[in-house]
Amino acid sequence: MENKAKKIHVKKGDTVYVLSGKDKKKSGKVLSVFPDKGMVLVEGVNIVTKHRKPRNAYQQGGRFKQEVPIHSSKVMLVCDKCKSPTKVGKKILENGQKSRICKKCGEVIDIIKETGEE
C-alpha cells in the first residue's frame, strides 16, 4: 500500500501558533515540512534531549537538545497583517493566479506557485 503525500496548510518559512501539546500557546517559524508523514518541524517547539556517543576520537559525545517534528493539525498559521492565528483560505486573483488568504482579515498571505503543469 502506497503512502500518499498529504496536503499541508503551512509552508517552510511560515510563522505558526501551536494549538495543543506540551508547547501549547508557543509560536515559531516552520523549518521544514514532511507531507508524507503530515508533520512540520517548528523552531523552538517540541524540543527533546538526545544522547549521542562519540563515533570517533574527534567527535564530541553528550546530551544534545533538538527539535522534532509535530503533527500539522496541531499548528495554525499566524497572519503577518493581523498578527493572529487564522485559518487559511484559497482564492483565485483577477490575473488567474491562486493565492492563500487569511480568513480573519481577508488579506493575501502569498501566491501559490503551480508545480508540474507545463
C-alpha positions as CSV (number, residue, x, y, z in Angstrom):
1,M,0.0,0.0,0.0
2,E,1.4,3.3,-1.1
3,N,1.7,6.2,1.4
4,K,0.3,9.3,-0.4
5,A,1.6,12.8,0.5
6,K,-1.0,14.8,2.4
7,K,-1.7,18.5,1.7
8,I,-0.4,20.7,4.5
9,H,-1.8,24.2,5.1
10,V,1.6,25.7,6.1
11,K,4.9,26.1,4.2
12,K,8.5,26.4,5.1
13,G,9.2,29.9,6.5
14,D,5.6,30.5,7.8
15,T,5.1,31.6,11.4
16,V,2.8,29.2,13.2
17,Y,1.0,29.0,16.6
18,V,0.9,25.7,18.5
19,L,-2.7,24.7,19.5
20,S,-2.1,21.6,21.7
21,G,0.6,19.5,23.4
22,K,3.4,20.3,25.8
23,D,4.3,23.5,23.8
24,K,0.7,24.9,23.7
25,K,0.5,28.7,23.0
26,K,4.1,28.9,21.7
27,S,4.8,30.2,18.2
28,G,7.7,29.7,15.9
29,K,8.9,29.5,12.3
30,V,8.4,26.4,10.2
31,L,11.9,25.0,9.4
32,S,10.7,22.1,7.2
33,V,7.6,20.3,6.1
34,F,7.1,16.5,5.8
35,P,4.0,16.0,3.7
36,D,4.3,12.2,3.5
37,K,4.0,12.0,7.3
38,G,1.8,15.1,7.8
39,M,4.3,16.7,10.1
40,V,6.2,20.0,10.4
41,L,9.4,21.0,12.2
42,V,8.9,24.2,14.1
43,E,11.8,26.3,15.5
44,G,11.8,26.2,19.4
45,V,8.9,23.8,19.7
46,N,8.8,20.1,20.7
47,I,12.4,20.1,22.0
48,V,13.8,16.7,23.2
49,T,17.2,15.6,24.6
50,K,19.2,13.1,22.5
51,H,22.1,11.2,24.0
52,R,24.9,10.7,21.5
53,K,28.0,8.6,21.8
54,P,31.2,9.8,20.1
55,R,31.7,7.8,16.9
56,N,35.5,8.6,16.6
57,A,38.2,10.3,18.5
58,Y,37.4,13.7,17.1
59,Q,33.7,13.7,17.7
60,Q,32.2,15.1,20.9
61,G,29.6,13.0,22.8
62,G,27.0,14.1,25.3
63,R,23.4,15.2,25.5
64,F,22.0,17.5,22.8
65,K,18.7,19.3,22.6
66,Q,17.0,19.3,19.2
67,E,13.5,19.9,17.7
68,V,11.5,17.0,16.5
69,P,8.5,17.2,14.1
70,I,5.0,18.0,15.4
71,H,1.8,17.0,13.6
72,S,0.5,19.7,11.2
73,S,-3.0,19.5,12.7
74,K,-1.6,21.0,16.0
75,V,-0.4,24.2,14.4
76,M,-2.2,27.2,13.0
77,L,-0.8,29.8,10.6
78,V,-0.2,33.3,12.0
79,C,-1.2,36.1,9.6
80,D,1.5,38.7,9.1
81,K,-1.0,41.6,8.7
82,C,-3.4,40.9,11.7
83,K,-0.8,39.1,13.8
84,S,-3.3,36.4,15.0
85,P,-3.7,32.7,14.4
86,T,-6.0,32.1,11.5
87,K,-7.4,29.5,9.1
88,V,-6.0,29.5,5.6
89,G,-8.3,30.1,2.6
90,K,-7.6,29.8,-1.1
91,K,-8.7,32.4,-3.7
92,I,-8.1,33.0,-7.4
93,L,-7.0,36.5,-8.2
94,E,-8.0,38.6,-11.2
95,N,-4.9,37.6,-13.1
96,G,-5.7,33.9,-12.7
97,Q,-3.1,33.2,-10.0
98,K,-4.1,31.1,-6.9
99,S,-3.3,32.6,-3.5
100,R,-3.6,31.8,0.2
101,I,-5.7,34.3,2.2
102,C,-6.2,35.0,5.8
103,K,-9.8,34.0,6.9
104,K,-9.9,36.8,9.6
105,C,-8.7,39.9,7.8
106,G,-9.0,38.7,4.2
107,E,-5.5,39.8,3.2
108,V,-3.4,37.8,0.7
109,I,-0.7,35.8,2.5
110,D,1.2,34.7,-0.6
111,I,0.8,33.4,-4.2
112,I,0.7,29.7,-4.7
113,K,3.3,28.6,-7.4
114,E,2.0,26.0,-9.8
115,T,4.1,22.9,-10.0
116,G,4.2,20.3,-12.7
117,E,1.8,22.0,-15.1
118,E,3.8,23.0,-18.1
